[in-house]
Amino acid sequence: MIFKPKARVLAVWGCSSHAGKTALVAGLCRAFSRLGFRVAPFKAQNMALNAMVSKESGEMAAAQVYQALACGLEPSVHMNPVLLKPEGDKKSELIVQGRSWGSFDTMGYYALKRRLLVQVAKSFYRLCEGNDLVIVEGAGSCVEVNLRRHDLANRFLSYLKGEPAATLIVADIERGGVFAQIVGTHRLLTPKERKGIRGVIINKFRGEERLLEGGIERVEQMCRWKVLAVLPYLEGLRMMQEDSLSIQDGLDSKGAAAENGGALRVGVVRFRRIANVTDFAPLKDDGRFSVRLVERSNDLEGLDLLILPGTKHVGSELRFLRQSGLAKAILEFHRGGGWLFGLCGGFEILCGDIEDASLLELEAPLEEGLAVLPLRACFGKTRLKAVKDVKVVGVRPGLRPGPPITGYEIHRGWIEGINPERAWFELESGAPEGLLDIEGRVMGTFLHGLFDTPGFRDYLLSLIKAPCVPLDGLGRLDGVDFRTTLLAEIDRFSGVLSERLELESLLGPVS
């Protein structure tokens, strides 16, 4: 298979996971789009449990949705044609161009490589047809020698007998050993791959740059690669993260109102297979909330609200809750006056019975949940849907609901036994969704992305802390739309890139 892309292609490879590839691609997408280029992001294969719904109503990694935002584009599954969602240490669900192909172990996935490469090529070709520039993100380290034979994310173009106009190497200095990372990466690349490297970007530096001069000079001599830029660690930078190293960074915050007791104190259970942790970033960024991860029973002390988030495997999370003692602690927290919020898989866990005839996420056809809600969760066909103009119909007496919200659904199955009068939302179709039991202090929904909307965060504050947080005449407090916040942060980062990199020179021939 020989492929010659019509668009110019810039690749971003890393020396490691969490080096900053996702943020760098977003920043470059934004910077080049401001120069007048039609730009699109691309990641051939991603492994992540943070997923969203595309314009085609397909499933794709949240990181590429974020990068599409930087380009001013609607997210498309062709920006991330292969997505692996881990279900355990040895098995993952395989999503291809937005649709599930089933669950596979490592060798089963590798056996599909040729078929997957065809789909990757089709998606990449489609993006190249409609854009001037496609910026490709690699995965992890670009030189994992034990995985190179099957590496679609970093090497898909070489399999297609093509090559990018140039490749950037990104190294994370924050975790130490940056010069060893760069030299090691150089040594493990093939001679042909080395020739295509435009240069190196050292990321997340704190301190005086003159201290790096000796190391940069030595690396440039050894590798014949130029260090193109040293990017500073930008304090408080909000970026969409995608791997497990980012979960702690993505949560754990103290709200600005925490000191005077005004913040809503929120805990998020750190499930072993937590999915869509990106749901909670808006809470962290809103100073009216204090957010922390919950892993042990004493982590629940002092909370107002506990969120059981989405997960890729409900059965294993139930075992984790029971074995860790968290199940008992959650029930005691609730009996003591705490609010519970079940989101997607967390909603199912709050139910009494959980039925899974096909053993998609349980080890037996029927298991008992935490039984906070007298409902039955049933697993079945996956539902993928972007939802618009969702009305909040579950309210406290005297509390006016916020403005319509948007979100998306990614779940397998449904909940039986919800009284329509207890529905929390009304979808655009008129169908009820979710459950709100004000007297019981329990809420549940399959809708992701709720907290992105400031009106919903206002509503949640007023629902739980009604005497402390009055609404103003507009039904709004000081919240900001999370997409607006993210875009402002992308602009901030792309401004730094524009100052420190000669952007257009990145697309010329590699010398």
Protein Blocks (a to p, Z undefined) as FASTA:
>chain_A
ZZddfbdcdddddfbehkommmmmmmmmmmmmmnopacddddfbacdfbdcddfkopacd
fklmmmmmmnopacdfklmmbccddfbfkbccddeehiaebjcdfklmmmmmmmmmmmmm
mmmmmmmmmpcbdcdddehjfklfklmmmmmklmmmmmnopacfbdcddddfkngoklmm
mmmmmmmpcfklmmmpnbdcdehiacjfklmmmmmmmmmmmnopacfbdcdddehiacdd
fbfklmmmmnopddfklmnopaccddddddfklghklmmmmmmmpmkbccdddfbfklmg
opabdcddddfblklmmmmmmmnommmmmmmmmmnopacddehjlmmmmpmbdcdfkomm
bcbfbdcdehlaccddddddddddddehiacfbdcehiacddddddddddedddehiafk
lpfbdcfkopaedjddfknopacdfbehklmpmklmmmmmmmmmmmmmccdfkopafbdc
fklmmmmmmmmmmmmmmmmpcfklmmmccZZ
